[in-house]
Amino acid sequence: MDPRDVFAAERTLLAWVRTALAMMGFGFVVARFGLFLSLIARPGVAHQPGNFSVFTGTALVIAGVATAVTGIWNHHRALQALRESRSIEHRVPPAVVVAAILAIIGLALAVYLVAAR
């Protein structure tokens, strides 16, 4: 097994971890966004803090956890394939799934921001 391949697998794992941390951090910010909106509401304008930002932020945190677990699983599969000298096959690349989930959550946030103004 070539050490360069092992290091490449570790760099890929670190990219998954970086993505997972960013998603979890952004999820926390989104979850607290409803509180921020209620704090900056104009006096005399009643702002009903909704649960949408909490649910969306929680979904992002859970998606970040799932991304970290997916990265660990892919890293394990890659090292196992390297030990057995075989190629790694993906039916649907996990990065495509993560991008699709983020696109759906981003679209939901955009709709919420337009509706909340």
ABEGO torsion letter per residue (X at the ends): XBAAAAAAAAAAAAAAAAAAAAAAAAAAAAAAAAAAAAAABBBGBBBBBBAAAAAAAAAAAAAAAAAAAAAAAAAAAAAAAAAAGBBBBBABBAAAAAAAAAAAAAAAAAAAAAAAX
